[in-house]
Amino acid sequence: MNIQYNAKSDLLYIRLDERKQQVMNRKISEDVVLDVGKRGKIVGIEFLDASKHLDLKRLLPVRYKVSPKAA
């Protein structure tokens, strides 16, 4: 997964599948666009005017932990 934010365009993009593939854009609201790949799977989510809809101060920067694999 990859999350990118462009402050100049106020666009937040969440890429769920890193594989290069052809996608179809599906606008689900005025400010949210889904990138849909093969078999209707969501590949990415684009938020237009992100700062108006999301609390970016709480969301960014992204922090995460990777748990060790179970033995």
MDAnalysis code that builds the backbone (N, CA, C; Angstrom):
import MDAnalysis as mda
import numpy as np

u = mda.Universe.empty(213, n_residues=71, atom_resindex=np.repeat(np.arange(71), 3), trajectory=True)
u.add_TopologyAttr("name", ["N", "CA", "C"] * 71)
u.add_TopologyAttr("resid", np.arange(1, 72))
u.add_TopologyAttr("resname", ["MET", "ASN", "ILE", "GLN", "TYR", "ASN", "ALA", "LYS", "SER", "ASP", "LEU", "LEU", "TYR", "ILE", "ARG", "LEU", "ASP", "GLU", "ARG", "LYS", "GLN", "GLN", "VAL", "MET", "ASN", "ARG", "LYS", "ILE", "SER", "GLU", "ASP", "VAL", "VAL", "LEU", "ASP", "VAL", "GLY", "LYS", "ARG", "GLY", "LYS", "ILE", "VAL", "GLY", "ILE", "GLU", "PHE", "LEU", "ASP", "ALA", "SER", "LYS", "HIS", "LEU", "ASP", "LEU", "LYS", "ARG", "LEU", "LEU", "PRO", "VAL", "ARG", "TYR", "LYS", "VAL", "SER", "PRO", "LYS", "ALA", "ALA"])
u.atoms.positions = np.array([
    [0.845, -1.164, 0.000],
    [0.000, 0.000, 0.000],
    [0.896, 1.236, 0.000],
    [0.449, 2.267, -0.702],
    [1.196, 3.500, -0.827],
    [0.212, 4.660, -0.675],
    [0.554, 5.644, 0.163],
    [-0.294, 6.820, 0.351],
    [0.514, 8.047, -0.028],
    [-0.056, 8.856, -0.913],
    [0.616, 10.073, -1.368],
    [-0.326, 11.256, -1.204],
    [0.247, 12.380, -0.782],
    [-0.542, 13.609, -0.685],
    [0.190, 14.721, -1.411],
    [-0.522, 15.426, -2.268],
    [0.021, 16.564, -2.989],
    [-0.654, 17.808, -2.434],
    [0.093, 18.601, -1.665],
    [-0.470, 19.791, -1.019],
    [-0.884, 20.851, -2.037],
    [-0.148, 20.951, -3.129],
    [-0.457, 21.964, -4.136],
    [-1.830, 21.721, -4.769],
    [-2.124, 20.466, -5.100],
    [-3.418, 20.143, -5.710],
    [-4.439, 19.657, -4.679],
    [-4.007, 19.513, -3.405],
    [-4.860, 19.022, -2.315],
    [-5.499, 17.681, -2.670],
    [-4.660, 16.784, -3.180],
    [-5.114, 15.471, -3.608],
    [-4.421, 14.391, -2.783],
    [-5.209, 13.491, -2.219],
    [-4.676, 12.357, -1.474],
    [-4.993, 11.100, -2.265],
    [-3.978, 10.267, -2.477],
    [-4.172, 9.030, -3.243],
    [-3.676, 7.850, -2.422],
    [-4.526, 6.857, -2.290],
    [-4.172, 5.623, -1.594],
    [-4.119, 4.517, -2.643],
    [-2.932, 3.982, -2.841],
    [-2.735, 2.888, -3.804],
    [-2.740, 1.583, -3.017],
    [-3.699, 0.717, -3.289],
    [-3.854, -0.532, -2.548],
    [-3.118, -1.696, -3.186],
    [-2.941, -1.644, -4.482],
    [-2.282, -2.730, -5.215],
    [-1.164, -2.116, -6.044],
    [0.070, -2.455, -5.730],
    [1.233, -1.850, -6.374],
    [1.514, -2.395, -7.779],
    [0.857, -3.474, -8.158],
    [1.123, -4.049, -9.478],
    [0.663, -3.100, -10.582],
    [1.471, -3.002, -11.629],
    [1.105, -2.183, -12.773],
    [-0.028, -2.879, -13.513],
    [-1.103, -2.136, -13.729],
    [-2.254, -2.719, -14.400],
    [-3.146, -1.617, -14.962],
    [-3.976, -2.008, -15.879],
    [-4.926, -1.071, -16.460],
    [-6.095, -0.910, -15.478],
    [-6.518, 0.333, -15.270],
    [-7.620, 0.595, -14.343],
    [-8.682, 1.451, -15.019],
    [-9.875, 1.377, -14.454],
    [-10.989, 2.202, -14.889],
    [-11.344, 3.120, -13.718],
    [-11.550, 4.393, -14.004],
    [-11.916, 5.347, -12.954],
    [-13.421, 5.333, -12.754],
    [-13.821, 5.261, -11.487],
    [-15.247, 5.317, -11.142],
    [-15.453, 6.416, -10.108],
    [-16.114, 7.460, -10.499],
    [-16.385, 8.577, -9.597],
    [-17.569, 8.186, -8.714],
    [-17.322, 8.076, -7.410],
    [-18.401, 7.647, -6.519],
    [-19.034, 8.817, -5.777],
    [-18.366, 9.963, -5.789],
    [-18.942, 11.198, -5.265],
    [-18.213, 12.341, -5.952],
    [-18.576, 13.554, -5.622],
    [-17.949, 14.700, -6.276],
    [-16.443, 14.739, -6.036],
    [-15.989, 14.223, -4.884],
    [-14.581, 14.333, -4.516],
    [-13.865, 13.006, -4.280],
    [-14.477, 11.893, -4.661],
    [-13.839, 10.589, -4.467],
    [-13.926, 9.784, -5.764],
    [-12.750, 9.309, -6.206],
    [-12.663, 8.513, -7.422],
    [-11.976, 7.191, -7.085],
    [-12.569, 6.091, -7.519],
    [-11.964, 4.769, -7.338],
    [-11.264, 4.364, -8.627],
    [-10.085, 3.778, -8.500],
    [-9.422, 3.124, -9.623],
    [-9.727, 1.644, -9.471],
    [-10.417, 1.099, -10.454],
    [-10.860, -0.291, -10.389],
    [-10.106, -1.099, -11.435],
    [-9.525, -2.219, -10.979],
    [-8.747, -3.071, -11.858],
    [-9.511, -4.306, -12.288],
    [-8.764, -5.331, -12.585],
    [-9.344, -6.603, -13.041],
    [-10.339, -7.158, -12.030],
    [-11.364, -7.764, -12.549],
    [-12.404, -8.410, -11.738],
    [-13.061, -7.458, -10.743],
    [-13.028, -6.152, -11.035],
    [-13.714, -5.178, -10.203],
    [-13.051, -4.874, -8.878],
    [-11.781, -5.232, -8.724],
    [-11.075, -4.977, -7.468],
    [-10.570, -3.532, -7.420],
    [-10.711, -2.915, -6.246],
    [-10.260, -1.542, -6.069],
    [-8.741, -1.524, -5.980],
    [-8.117, -0.748, -6.843],
    [-6.665, -0.632, -6.910],
    [-6.204, 0.624, -6.177],
    [-7.010, 1.690, -6.257],
    [-6.642, 2.942, -5.623],
    [-7.860, 3.799, -5.327],
    [-7.672, 4.740, -4.397],
    [-8.732, 5.673, -4.014],
    [-8.141, 7.074, -4.045],
    [-8.799, 7.962, -4.769],
    [-8.331, 9.330, -4.918],
    [-9.323, 10.271, -4.235],
    [-8.799, 11.136, -3.360],
    [-9.622, 12.118, -2.664],
    [-9.263, 13.502, -3.181],
    [-10.190, 14.146, -3.866],
    [-10.002, 15.504, -4.346],
    [-10.377, 16.455, -3.220],
    [-9.738, 17.614, -3.151],
    [-9.981, 18.565, -2.051],
    [-9.876, 17.841, -0.709],
    [-8.833, 17.063, -0.559],
    [-8.667, 16.174, 0.592],
    [-8.745, 16.906, 1.930],
    [-8.150, 18.085, 2.016],
    [-8.127, 18.799, 3.299],
    [-9.514, 19.249, 3.739],
    [-10.459, 19.307, 2.829],
    [-11.837, 19.681, 3.169],
    [-12.617, 18.498, 3.746],
    [-12.155, 17.284, 3.460],
    [-12.914, 16.086, 3.836],
    [-12.215, 15.206, 4.869],
    [-10.904, 15.353, 4.985],
    [-10.130, 14.491, 5.876],
    [-9.319, 15.343, 6.850],
    [-9.102, 14.816, 8.029],
    [-8.251, 15.488, 9.008],
    [-6.812, 15.067, 8.719],
    [-6.161, 15.798, 7.819],
    [-4.829, 15.416, 7.349],
    [-3.789, 15.460, 8.460],
    [-3.963, 16.323, 9.437],
    [-3.008, 16.392, 10.545],
    [-2.994, 15.092, 11.335],
    [-4.116, 14.429, 11.420],
    [-4.180, 13.138, 12.126],
    [-3.780, 11.986, 11.221],
    [-4.004, 12.158, 9.935],
    [-3.747, 11.089, 8.972],
    [-2.292, 11.044, 8.520],
    [-1.685, 12.209, 8.342],
    [-0.326, 12.282, 7.817],
    [0.641, 12.804, 8.863],
    [1.860, 12.425, 8.939],
    [2.411, 11.329, 8.137],
    [1.885, 9.990, 8.626],
    [1.850, 9.055, 7.734],
    [1.353, 7.714, 8.052],
    [2.374, 6.994, 8.916],
    [1.900, 6.391, 9.966],
    [2.762, 5.572, 10.830],
    [2.179, 4.168, 10.887],
    [3.043, 3.199, 10.833],
    [2.563, 1.820, 10.917],
    [3.641, 0.932, 11.482],
    [3.192, -0.222, 11.996],
    [4.120, -1.237, 12.496],
    [3.886, -2.514, 11.699],
    [4.953, -3.213, 11.469],
    [4.864, -4.504, 10.820],
    [5.120, -5.554, 11.892],
    [4.144, -6.423, 12.090],
    [4.299, -7.473, 13.097],
    [5.183, -8.571, 12.547],
    [5.993, -9.165, 13.437],
    [6.825, -10.291, 12.974],
    [5.930, -11.448, 12.548],
    [6.417, -12.196, 11.582],
    [5.638, -13.355, 11.098],
    [5.533, -14.395, 12.211],
    [4.373, -15.006, 12.264],
    [4.161, -16.071, 13.246],
    [5.005, -17.274, 12.898],
    [5.570, -17.902, 13.887],
    [6.436, -19.057, 13.653],
    [5.642, -20.302, 13.396],
])
